[in-house]
Amino acid sequence: MAQIAHLQRLWFLWVLSVLFIIPVFGQNIDLNTGWQFRLDKNTDWDTVNIPHTWNAEDAFDDEKGYFRGKGTYKKQIFISTEQQDQIHYLHFNGVNQETDVFVNGKKVGSHRGGYTAFNFNITSFLKYDDYNLIEVMVDNSHNEDIPPLDADFTFWGGIYRDVQLISKAQQHFSLSDVASEGFYINYPQVSEKKASLDIKILVDNFSENEIKNNLVLTLTDAEGQLIATKNKTLKFDNLRPKEISIQFSDLKNPKLWSPERPYLYHLELKLLDNEGRLLDKKHHSVGFRWVSVNADHGLLLNGKPYKMIGVNRHQDFEGYGNAVPMALQEKDIYLIKEMGANVIRFAHYPHSRELYKLCDELGILVWTEIPIVNKVTNTIAFFETALKMQEEHIKQYYNHPSVIMFGYMNEIFLRLAFDKKETEQERELRKTFTYDLAKQLEDLTRQEAPNRVTVMALHFNELYNETEIADLAMLVGWNLYFGWYNGEIDDLGKFLDEQHQRYPNRPIMISEYGPGADVRISADPPIKYDYSQAYQLKLHKRYYEQVMERDFVAGMTAWNFADFGSEFRGEAIPHVNQKGLVLYNREPKDIYYWYQVMLNQKEALAHIALTYQDQLTLIDINTYKVNFFSNQKTGTAYLNGKKLKDLEFNTGVAALDVPFVDGNNTLELKTNGASVEKRLSVIKINNLTDREISKLAINIGATIHFQDTKTNTQFLRDRAYSKGLYGYVGNLGTDEGDIEKKWIPNNIKNSDLEPVYQNMLIGCERYKVDLPNGNYKVTLYFVEPKLKSDVDLIYNLKSTSATLEDSVQKRVFDILVNGNLIRSHVNLAKEYPDKYGVTQTTEVEINNNEGLTISLNPIEGKPVISGILIENRNQ
């Protein structure tokens, strides 16, 4: 029986070796499936897979805040006796933000920081031919000693990147140097005629005996042809590691790497034992290129001025939080490349390493950084954590030829600029210790990342010049929101010229810019804060023109590639920053197509900027302005098969007032080599009394049209009343008794119609709609605008001192429809929670051509109203 059991065991181990394809030198096994998980505040365990975050839902609900605390993951893994001569590591690619790891009840290590990888050697903690309990305690609580402390993005908790069990031979390329690859590729010399490589290699040794290994390095070109090879014998003493350097010199006529031609060589490293058996193997792409920055010419790539045009990127995705499958993350990089971008700023933390590899292959320059955002804590622990983060960051991403910029701070004086609670002495101290940390990070980065550009991103404030922190990095990125948070769009060029004149030796670029945009919103003319795609186009187009006019500006990275989660925000889509060129689910906005026609010149492109508009309601107008995009010089617009006009494209855009007809329309754009069409249903109304309507919705107080995609209802922008149509009765203004338009940047509870509720009229006592006689259902929309919460508004408002406190502390009014009292003594602040969307519905019969009149009779303070929905009951 014992012999049979032994044979069965051998057969089982053989099956395992086949299933897992165990190589001689070890194995990497994903540990992503079947974890048990619970938040420490709960009692029940759930089964989850990695990547995982516990904030995928609560970061988007109506309650303020999201869970920041502790969660525990546990999993059993079997380790066979045949593996007891190997060295075993647990490898974590990303856990936010404090992690303690236990094996079989014993602590094996801790890690602080949520965006870099880490390894733990668990060999001495394992039981063989048995199951081993892995427990991972994760905490995303606010910690004053761990950056980021405060930022405009959600700090998702959990194990949100892959986990692996790595098993190695007793000699292997080091996994103990802050989870790096164990080797570092340097380029001592690169030119069009000659290049050289210097590879620093770390080998760990766990043998107690003296031993010899052989190290073999080969360099091949993209076609697989051998370029060079090197061999070296390594002698190991008892348990001592090795550090060696291998050079490839005088490589003739290298093919240079660039975004236009991302030519990659291939470096392979093999570690063999004395009998030629493979112990470990690594490989990496090699891209020969060199970079520098110049105050007059911006970035120089391979010795030539090179304008960077691209995007910032956050890593989260609709429905996933930051626990995003790699296939979706990689799709981002392809979309960015297809747009024509040549640079990505991975903001505001290191992203998955697979994406940097893809940037190497596709040809995208990379700015990568650590998450020291908005403020610094003046403690030894914070400084040590920040410096350790940068060391991990540099070493883990060092070998990627796409990475040309290492950054370490973003808008670090933002809180100092906006917070007014600190004394002048405290503010001066904050300037000093923030500068000290920046200087230490700059020195570390220059030392650890030679031949790379150091960068820092600043916000629009003179503090950075006054403290001279702006002079530390090789390249300064300005986060500039002229035309949104500050000033007017054309102030950008003035600011850039002024900075260049004042600091002629400082290389600069624009690291962030852009307005919020919601594809459900349209406006003509577009204005600041309207969240329309038309305004997004207006701003981005002018920024591009102003940057291209200035050789000294190194480039621009739009904020942001995609809409992303920011829990405290109350935009048109709550908890989401909507400045993306694509939606949270990565469907492109119109602005994405504009960048594509500007940056992608490989093929003829054309686009009609009505991507998300399938129906239009035109009130008292005969034409509707449409933007056409193309990378061709000219094109022709057609409506319903008939030529409208020949177009000339200026910075990729031609605008045309299109005379749509009532009913179905087909709009077409034809250019040399490209054509596109758009079909729309159009309703033209010049007099409401002349036609039957099935539905009429009005966005009271708004300058925008809003399309409720769930009910396919278009809320029309507000207007002053005129006979035969609709509108408010009274005067807009600021004098006592006048009607006031108001917009509030808040999540509206009990509704997802934020663009309706966020706009309103205050003090409007009469609103008229000249409906034909008949029966109608009328729904009125109300919200109390007076702020009660302490939501920080600095990202949403143009004024640094604005509080949005309404001057009226009490608001009580009656609601009447055509003289009939519908509701008495409405007091929204008393009856409902803060920012709670309220509807009041009634049925009304209109006779004698009286139309519809909404009366809001004030009892105390000024009445408020946000919208009207009218549904015809006769149809």
N, C-alpha and C positions, 0 to 999 in steps of 0.2 A: 504493500500500500504506500509506503514511504517513497519507493522508487517511482510509482505512478504519479504521486503528488509532485515529486521533483520534475518529472517529465512534463506534467501539465504546466508547472510554473515556468519552465524554460520555453514551452510553446507560447504561453501568455506574453512573456517578455519579448519573444521574437515578433509577435503580432504588434505589440506596442512599438517596437523599433521600426516596423514597416509603416504603421499608421502615422507616426510622427517623423519619419524619415530622419532618424538620428544620425548625424554625421560623426565621423571619428572625433572631431575637435569640439563637439558640444552641440547645443541646440538653444533656440529661442522659442518659447511657447507663449502664445497670447493667453492671458488670464482674464479675458473680458466678460465671460459669460457666467451666469449663475451665482452672483454674489447675493448674500443676505444683507439687507440694509434697514436701518431705522434711524430716525432722528432721535436724539437723546430725550426730547420732550415727549416722545411717543413710547408705547409699550409693544406694539406689534411690529414684526419683521416683515419686510417685503422682499421678493426676489427681483433683482434688477440686473441689467447688463451695463457694462462700461462701454462707451462714455456715459456718464450720468451726472445730473445736477438735481438738487432738491428744490430749485427755484424756478423751474420751467413754467409753473402755473401761478404761484403767489406773487411773482414779480409783475403780473399783468392784471391782477384783480382790482376791485374798487377800494380795497383797504390800503391805507397808507403804509409804506414799508414792505419788506419781505423778510423771510426768516434768515437771520444771521446768527448762527450758533453752531452746535456740534452734531455730527452724524457719525455713525459707525458702520463700517463695511466688514464682512467676514466671509471667508471661503476656505474650504479644505482642498489641499493638493497632495497627491501621492508621489513620493520619491522612492525609487527602487534602490536596492543595495548596489547594483551595477553603477550607480552614479555617485557613490560615496567618495571616489577619488577626484571628483570634479569640484569646482568652485561655483557656488550658486548665488545669484543676485536677484533681488526684486527690483525691477526697473519701472519707475512711474514717470510718464511723460508730462503730466500736469495735474496738480491737485490744489484746489483753492480753499484756504490759504495756509493753514498750519496743519502739519501732518505728523502723527505718531504711529509707528508701525510695530506690531508685535507678532512674534512667531512662537506658537505653542506657549502663549502666556508670558513670554519674556520680551522686553522692549529691545528692538534692534536698531532704532534710530528715529530721529526727528528731522523735519525740514520746514523752513519758514519761507513763505513766498509762494504765490499761486501760479506762476507762469513759466517756470523753468523745470527741467527734468531733474531727477535724482535717483541714485541707486543705493541699495543697502546689501552688503555681503551677509547672507543669512546662513552660510555653510555650517557654522558651529551651533546653530539653533535647531537644526533639522533632525528628524527621526527617519531612519531608512526602512524600506519595506513597510511603510506605514503612512497614514494620512497626517498632514501637518496643518494646523489651524493658523491661517493668516488673518489678522485683525488690523484694520486701518481706521484710526480715529482722525476725523477731519473737522476743522473748525474754521468757519468763514466770518467769525465775529469781528467787529471793529477792534483793531489793536493799534494803539498809538505808536508802536515800535515797528510796524510792518507796512510798507507802502504797497498799494496806494491807500491814502487816508481818505480821500475825497475826490470824486471825479464824476463826469457826465456819462457814466455807463454803469451797468448793474454788476455787482461783485458776486457772481454766481458761486454757490457752494457745491462741493462734491469732487469726485474723481472723474474729471471730464475729458481726460485723454487716456490713451491705451495704457494697460499694465502688462508687463511681461515677466516671465521667469527666464533668466538667462543662465545657462550652465556652460562653464568653460573648462578647458584643460588647466593644469596647474601653472602653465605659462601661457599668458594671453595678453593681447593689447589691452592696456589699462582701462578699467571701468571705474577707477577710484579717483580720477582727476575731475571732480564735479560733474560726473556723468557725461563727459565729453567722449569723443570717438577714440581717444587714446593716441591721436596723432594730429599734427598741425602742419598744413601746407603753406609755405611762404614762397614769395616771389622776389628774390633779391634783385633780379634784373629782368625787365621786360621791354622789348622794343620790337619794331617790325622786322628787324634783322636777326635778333638773338634774344634768347630767354634762358632763365635758369630756375630750378626749383630747389628748395631746402625743406626737407620733411623732418620735423622733430617727432620722434616716436617714443612712447612710454610703454614698457612691457612689465607687467606684474608677474612676480614669481612666488609661488607658494610651496615650492619643493624645499625640503630640509637638507637635500644633498646638492653637491656641486653638479652642475649639469650644463650641457651645451645645446644650443638651438641654432637654427639657421634662419636668417631673415632675407626674404626675396622680394624685391620691388620691381614692378614692370610698369612702363608708361607706353600706352598705345594711343593712336589717333582715333578720330571718330569712325574711321572705316575699319578699325581693328588691326591696322598695321603697327608692328612693333617700332617704337621710337627709341627706347633705351631700357636697360635693365641693370639692377644692382643687387649684389649679394653680400651678406655680412654674417660672420659667425659671432654668436653671443655666448659669453661664458657667465653663468649665474652662480653666485655664492648662496649660502644658506638663507632662504627667505628674502633675499634682497632683490628689488626691482632694477630695471635698467632704463636709462634714458640715452638714446642715441640720435644722431643726426645723419641723414643721407642726402647727398647733393646730386642733382642732375645739372651739369653745366653745359654751356655752349650748345643749346638746342637751337638749331639754325632755322630762320624764317618761320617762326611760329604763326599759326593762324590765330588772329586776335579775336577775343570774345567781345560782343556788343549786343544790344537789343535787336539790332537789324540782322546780325549774323552771330547767333549764340553758339559758336563752335566750341565743342568740349572734347578735351582729351580724357583718357581714362587711366587712373592710377590704381593699381592693385598691390596690396601688401599681404604677404603670406609669412606665417611663422611655422617652421617645421622642426620636428625633433631630430636627433642625431641620426635616425634611421630614415629620414625623409618623409615621415608621416605628418600630415597636416594637423597642427595644433589650433591655429586661429587664422582667420582671413578677414580683411577689410578692403573696401574699395571706395573710391570717390571720384567725382568729376573734377577736372582741372580746366580752368579757363584763364588764358593768358590775357591780361588787361591791366592797365594802370590808370589811376584817377588822381586828380588834384582839384583844388578850388582856387579861384582867382576873383578878386573883388571887382575887376572890370569885365571879366568874361564868364563868370559863373563857374559851372562845372566843366572840367576838361577830362574827357574820356579818351584814352589812348592818344593823348597829346592834343586833342582838338576840342574846341568849345562845343558843348552838348547841352541842349535845352531839355530839361526833364519836365514832362507833362504826364501826370498820373493821378493816383487816388490814395487816400487813406483807407484802411480796412479794419473793422472790428470783426471778431471771430464768431459772434452768435448769429442765430438763424431762427426764423419764425417757427415756433412749435418745439424747438430743441433747447432754447437757451444757448449756453456755450458748449453743450454736449452734442456736437454736430458730427454726423458720420463723415469720414474722410472723403468719400465720393462727392458730397455736397461742397465741402471745403475746396477741393481741387477744382470743382466747377467754377468757383469764384475766380480762380487764377486764370482759367481759360477765358471767362467772360471779360476780365480786365485786359487780357492780351488782345482779344477780338475787338475790343473797343479802340485799340491802338495805343494804349498807355505804355510808356517805357519805364515807369517807376511805380513802386508801391511803398508807402509808409505803413508798416505793420504797427498799428497804434492800439493801445499805448503800452504794449507788453510784447514779449516774444510770442509768436504764433507757432503752430505745429511745424516741426522740422520738414515734414514732407512737402510743405508749400514752398519752402526755400529751395528745395531740390527742383521743384517744378519751375520756379523762377530761373534757376540755372539753365534748365533745358529750353524753356520758351524764350528766354531773353528779356528779363525784366529786372531793372536795377532795384535794389532794396535798401530802404532805411528801416532799421530795426532798433528797438529801444526797450528800456525797462520802465515800470509803471510808477515813477516818482512824479506825482501829478498834484498840482495846486498848492501843496504845502508840505513842510518838513517838520518833524519833531526833533527837538534839541535834546536828544539822548544818545548815549553811547550805543545802546542797542539798535536804535534806528539807523545810525551811521553804519554800524557793522553789517546790518542786514542789507542796506542799500549797496554797499561795496561788494558784499558777497553775491548779491543778485547780478551785479554787472560782471563779476568774474565768471559766474555760471553762464550768463548770457553770451559773453564773448567767446568762451571756450567751446560752448555747445554749437554755436553757429559760425565758427571761425572759418571753416573750410569752404564755404559756399562762395563761388566767384561772383554771384549776383549781389552779395552783401558788400556794398561800398561805403555804407554809413552806419556807425554805431552811435545811438543816442542814449540819453540818461535822464532828461527832465522835460516836462511839458507844463507850460504856463505856471511855473512854480511860485510866482507871486500873485496868483489870482486871488487867493483868500486874503492876502495882505492888502490888496487893492480894495476889496469889497467889505471886509470885516471892519467894523468901526469900534469894536469893544476893547481892543488893546490900547494901552497907553503909548505915548510917543516913544518912551524908553523901551517898551516891549517890541514895538515895531522896528526900532533901530537894531535891537538884538536879533530879531528874526532875519533882517537883511544880512547881518553878519554871519550867523551860523548857516544860513542857506547858501551863501556864497562859499563858505568853507567846505560844505559838502560837495557843492558843484565842482570846486577846484580839485578835491580829492578824486572825484569820479572822472574828471577830465584827465588828470594825470594817470590814473589807472588805465583808462581807455587808450590813451596814446602809447602807454607802455605795452599793454597786452595786445593791441591791435594795430601794429605798424602798417603803413601803406593803406590805411583806411581813413575816412573822413569822420571826425567827431562832430556831432550835431546836438543842438538844443532848440526846442520850440518855445517861443515867447508869445504872450498875448499883447494886445494893443495897449501899452502902458509905458510911460517913461521910466518906471522903476528899474527896468533892465539896463537902461543906459546909465542911470544915476549910480547904481551899485556896481557897474562895470561887469556884471555877470554875463552880459551879452558879448564880452570880448574873450571869453574863455574858449568856446568851441571854435573849431575851424570854419564851420558853416552855421549861420544863424537862420532858423526858420521862423518866420512871423506868421502867427495865426491871425488872419485879418478878416473881419466881417463888416467891412464898409458896405453900406446899403442894406444891412440887416441889423446888427447890434449898434453900429456906429455910423454916423454921417451918411454920405451918399456914395453910390457906386464908383463914380469917377474920382473920389478922394483917394482911391488906391494908388494911382499913379503919382499923385502929389506926395503921398507918404513915402513911397519907394524912392522918389527923387530926393526928398529931404533927408532920408536916412543915408543914402549914398553920398550925398554932399557932406553931411556931418561926420560920417565914418567911412572915408574913402578906401580904407584898407580892410573893410569887413565884408566878406562874401555873404550874400543873403539870398533867400528864396521865400516863397509863400508856402507854408507847411499846412495851412488849413484855410478854407474859405467856402462859402456857400450858404444859401437860405434853405429853410424848410419848404417842402413841397409835397402836397397830397394829390394823388392822381384823380381823386373824386372832385377836386376843386378847379374851377376855371374862372378867369377874370379878364375883362377888357375895359379899360386899360389895367394892366397889372400894377400893383403898388406894394410897397414894403409891408411885410407881415401878413400878406393875404394867403400865403401857402399855395399859391397857384403855380402850375408848371410854367406858365408864361413868364412869371417873375423870375423863376429859377433860371430859365433860358436867358432872360435879359441880363441877369447878374453874371452868370458864368461866361457868356459871350464877351461882355465888356472886360472882365478880369483877364480872359485869354488875350484879348487885343492889347491891353495895357502891359501885360507881361512880355508879349512878343515884341513890343516896341522897345524894350529895354534889354540890351545885351548883358548888362551887369546882373540881371536877376537869373539865378541858376535854374529856376523852374517853379513849378506849382503842383501841389497835390490836393485835389478837391476833397472836401469833407462832406460826405463820406461816400465810399463806394456803394454801400447798402444802408438802408435804414437799420437802426440797431436799438437794442433794449437799454433804456435809461429810466429806471422805475419811478423816479420822482417827477418826471416830465408830464405835463398836461397839454400836449399838443393836439392837433386834430385827431390823431390816433394816440390815446393816452399811453404813457410808459414807453414810448418809442420816439427816438430822435429821428426826424423825417428829412434830414438833409441829404439822404442817399441819392445816388444816380439811378439806383434800382431799389425796388421795394424790399421789405424784410424777407419776402419769399424769393427774392432775386429776379422777379419779373421787371424788365427795364422800364424806366420812366422815359419820357420823350428826350430828356437831357442826355441820356446814355447814347441815343442815336445821333444827337448833335455832335458829341465828342467823337463818335465813330466816323462821321463824315469828315471831321477836321483832322483826325489823326491817322485814319486808315486809308492809305492811298493805293492799296494793292488792286482794288477793283472799284468799278463805278457803283455808287450807293445813292439811294434816294429814300426819303421818308416824309410822311405827312404827319404833323404833330397833333394828331387827334387819336392817339393810341387807345385811350380809355373812354372815348366819347362815342357812343353809338346813337345817341339821340340829343337833339338840341331844341330848346324852346326859345324863340326869338320874340321879344316883347317890343313892339313899336319900332323895330329896326328891320331893314331889308337885307343887310349884309352881315357877315360874321367874319372877323379877322382870323386867318389861318396861317400858321408858319410852315413853310416847306424847307426841308433840309436836303443838301446834296454836296458831294465833293466835286461836282462838275461846275463849270462856269455858268452854264445856262440850262434852262429847261422850259417845259410848257405845261401849264395847268389846264385841265379839262373838267367841265361839270356836265354830267349826264350826257357824255359823248360829244359835247360841243366845246370848242376851244374857248378858254377864258382869256389867257394872256401868256405871252412869253416872259420868262422870269430870268433875272440875273441874281446870282447868289453872292451875298456879301458876308464874309466870314461864315460861310456854310448855310446862310439863311436868306430866304426870300419870303416876305409877308404879302398877303393878298386879301382884300376884302371880297369874300365870296358871296355872290347873290343866290343863296340856296332857295329852292322852291319849297312850297308847303308839301310835305309828303316824303317819299323816298328819294334819296340823292346818292349819286356816285361821283366822288371827287377823285381825279387821277392826276398824277405827276409823271411826266416822261422826260428823261434826260438822255444824253448820249451814253448808252450802255446800261441804263437802269430805269425801271418804271415801277410804280406802286399805286394802289388805289385804296380808297376808304369809302365805305357805305354808311350812311347816316339816315336816321328818321328825323325829320324836321317839322316842328309845329311853329307856324308864324301867326302871332296874334297882334293885331293893331287895335282891336276893340273887343273886349270880353263879351259884350252884349250881343255880338254878331254871330257867335258860334257856341255850340255845346261843348263843354269840357268834361272829361271824365275825372280829372284830378288836377288840382292846382296847389302847389306848395310854395311858400314864400319864406325866405331866410331873412327875417326881420333884423335890421341893423347891420346887415352885411353888404359888402361890395362884391361878393363872390357868388357864383352859382355852385351848388353842392349836389352831387349825385349820390343818393343813398342806394348803394348797389344791392343791398339786401332786399329792398322792396321795389327797386327800379323807379324810384321817385326823384325827380329833379327839383330841388329847392332853389327858386329863382332869387336873384339878388334884390335887395330892397330898393325903393325909389320913393320920391315924393308923389303924392296922389295927383292923377290927372284924369279927367272925365273919360269913362269907358274902360279904364284899366284899374290899377290898384296902387296903394301907397299910404304912407303916414300923412296925417293932416296936422300941419303945424310947421314950425321953423326949426331947422337944425342950428345949433349954436351953443355958446357957453354962457349966455346971459340967463338970469333967473327966469324960470318959466319955459325956457327953450328945451327942445328935445335933444338928448345926448346919445350919440352912438358909443357903444362900449364893447370891448373885446376882453375876455378873461382867459388866461392861459392855464386852465385847470381841467383835470379829469372830472367829467360829469357822471356822478353815480346814478344808477338806475337807467342808463341809456348808453348807446354807442353812437349817438348823433351829436358828437362834440361840435362839429362845424356849424350846427344849427344853434345849439344852446350857448356856445361860447360868444356868439354875436348877439347883440340885443339893443333895443331902444329903451332908454330911461326917460321918463317924463312924457311919453307918448300917451295921450288920453283918447285919441280916436284914430282908428285905422279902417280904411274903406276899400272894398273890392266890388266892382260893378258887375256882379253876376247877373245872368238872365234869370227870369222867374223860374222857380222850381224848388225841389227838395234837396237839401245838402246836409252832409255830415261835416261838422267843423271841429277840428282839433287845434287847440292853442298850446303853445310850448312856453314854459316859464322856468327860470332858475334864479336864485338869489345870488347876485354878484359879489356881495360883501365878503371879503376874505376873513376866514377865522383861523386857518391853519398856518403853520410856520414854514410852509414850503419855500425853499430858497428859489428866488426868481431870477438870479443873475444870468442864467442861460437863456431866458425867454424875453427879457425886457431890454429896451434901449436905454432906459434911465437907471443909473446905479442907485438912485435914492428912492425909486418908485416902490410903493407898498401895495398899491391897488386898494387901499382902504376907502370904502365908499363913505362920502360925507353924511349920508343918511343912515342913522342908526336903527330906525324903524321904517318899515315899508308895509302899509296896509291899504288895500284898494278893493273895490267891487268890480266884477266882470259882468258886462251886459252885452248881449248880442241882439242887434236890431231893437234895442230898448228893453228887452226882457232880461231880468236879473238871472244870471246863470250861477254865480257864486258870490257870496257876501263876505266881506272882511278877510280877504286873502292876506295871510302873513306867512310868506315862504320861510323866513328865517326862524320863525317860531314852530312851524308845523313839520319841517323836514330837516334831514341832516344837511351838513355843509355841502354845497355844490351838488344838489340832488335835482335831477331832471324831473319836472312835473308836467303832466298833460291834463288839460280840461277839455272834455268832448261834449258836444251838444248837437241836436238835430234842429235845423231851421228851415222854415218854408218862406221863400221869398215871393212876394206878390207886388203888383202895381209898380214894377220896375224900380223898386226901392234899393236893390242891391244889398250888399252885406256891410254892416257897420259894427266894428268891435269897439266898445267903449270901456275904458279902464278909468273908473272914477276914483280919484285919490281921496283917502280918508286921513292918512298920515304919511308924509313923505311922498316920493314920486313912484308911480307904477312902473313896472318893467315887463317886457314881453320879448320873446326870442323867435317865434315862428308861428306860421299858420299852415295847416293842411286842410284843403277843401276837397271833398269827394262827392261827386254827383250821384244822388240816389234815384234819379229818373232813368238811368241807363241800365 
